[in-house]
Amino acid sequence: MMKFLNFQQLLEQRAESGLLRQRQTLTSPQQTIVSVDGKQLINFASNDYLGLANQPQAVQALTSAADRYGVGAGASHLVCGHQKPHQDLEEALASFVGREAAITFSSGYMANLAILQCLAKKGDLIIADKLNHASLIDGVRLSDADSTRFPHCDLAILEKRLKKSSQNKFVVTDSVFSMDGDIAPLTEMVAMCDKYDAILIVDDAHGFGVIGENGKGSAEHFGLNQKQLPVLMATLGKALGGFGAFVSGEKPFVDYLVQQARSYIYTTAMPASIASANLANLNHLKQNPKILAQLKSNISYFRQQCETFKSAGFPVTILPSETAIQPIIVGDNESLLAINHRILEQGFLVGAIRPPTVPANSARLRITLSASHSHRQIDQLIQSLTNAFALQQKEVNQ
């Protein structure tokens, strides 16, 4: 069976390269302090940016909807799986981000596949940022369109690509880049798309609920309307603390996705209970602006405390992110894993990100901040990082 694939050998090769991925089993809810393999850890690895994954009203909404609608949707949306909580959620999401309509998907990955498979046809051209999320990359592959990439946020090269082509063009980008934490220059990209008659597609997975005065994401952050930003996708499992994703825009566009999106048509709808929990957290965000204010305060405080860390002179790069994603680039995989192990031993759960998720020689700690973190916990993390890097540097110098 599969004689030409030696899985054990392939796994050993990954381990030798410091690229073997391993799962950690949590025995607690997703929250600031989690239990991993029986050990209590302060969680700086989760995308639960607003601390809503275990929000009581959402839990209650989920259980109440499960009592009423059962466990599963039973079918795809177009058969008999589209229930009232789905409809209520879609209408609320569209209103929140200032769009005519929205359609929900079971994941951001499925949403991005749908967008690119439906819109970009044979003979069209997709121009994509080189650091886009894997789901956008795979969506490009799924389409029949031609494609090219431009260096990360390089507007000069983007303009050259746009100017050169006479095809129908789509510019595809993340709003907040998941591994660097920086924000795409959407205002300038909108102007370029208007100048060269291109359609801008934005994945707002890490911007929705995080940036913008009211957490409405990149459109609010840059003051972009539906015409300027016609295709907006965001996920519900990060800042909103739930599960799934949505695509929003003009109603005819959303209706077209209902008719044509294979990753929507040919899959079972998310449970109505999950849709209800998503809606509860959206309402909680709208009614409690202090949550977003706390997240922004934590981001600012972390950046301030990093000045102490940088003054120690460790051979690392702290990327200039203004979002909840705060990467510290270590470089090589072996050093990253050693440092991450030391942090874990001191009681902190932090993401250790290695190639191919990030470019070669840019392995990094991906620290993610939440509104639920306290300044004291941030102080403790900075001290833990200082201790871990000092020990690593001492070993290297011996």
Number of C-alpha atoms within 10 A of each C-alpha: 4 6 6 6 9 9 11 9 10 11 14 13 13 13 12 10 11 17 18 13 12 6 5 8 10 14 13 12 11 19 20 21 18 19 17 14 10 11 12 16 18 21 24 26 19 21 22 27 28 27 23 29 24 15 18 13 15 26 20 15 20 22 18 15 20 17 11 11 16 14 15 15 18 15 17 16 21 15 12 12 19 19 16 13 20 24 15 13 23 21 16 17 24 20 14 16 22 17 22 17 22 27 24 28 25 20 18 25 19 22 30 29 23 24 25 25 23 19 18 22 15 10 12 18 24 26 21 24 22 16 22 20 19 12 16 27 18 15 20 25 15 15 21 17 20 17 17 14 17 18 13 16 19 13 16 10 14 22 16 11 18 23 13 9 12 11 14 18 24 23 23 23 26 26 28 29 23 22 19 21 23 20 19 19 15 23 15 11 21 18 13 20 20 13 12 16 16 21 22 24 23 25 27 25 27 28 29 27 28 30 26 17 13 19 24 21 25 30 25 18 18 13 13 16 14 16 13 18 23 17 21 24 24 29 28 27 21 25 29 27 25 25 20 23 24 25 29 26 24 16 15 11 17 20 15 12 23 18 12 16 21 17 21 23 19 13 16 21 25 25 25 26 27 24 28 26 29 30 25 24 26 24 15 17 21 17 10 12 13 13 23 24 17 17 24 20 14 21 22 15 14 19 16 11 16 17 11 13 17 14 8 11 9 14 11 14 14 18 14 13 17 16 24 30 27 26 24 20 20 23 19 16 20 16 18 24 20 15 23 22 17 19 21 17 14 18 18 24 24 21 17 21 21 24 15 10 13 14 11 12 13 21 25 29 24 22 22 21 28 29 24 19 21 16 14 9 16 20 15 16 23 17 16 20 20 19 16 21 24 16 15 17 15 10 9 9 7 5
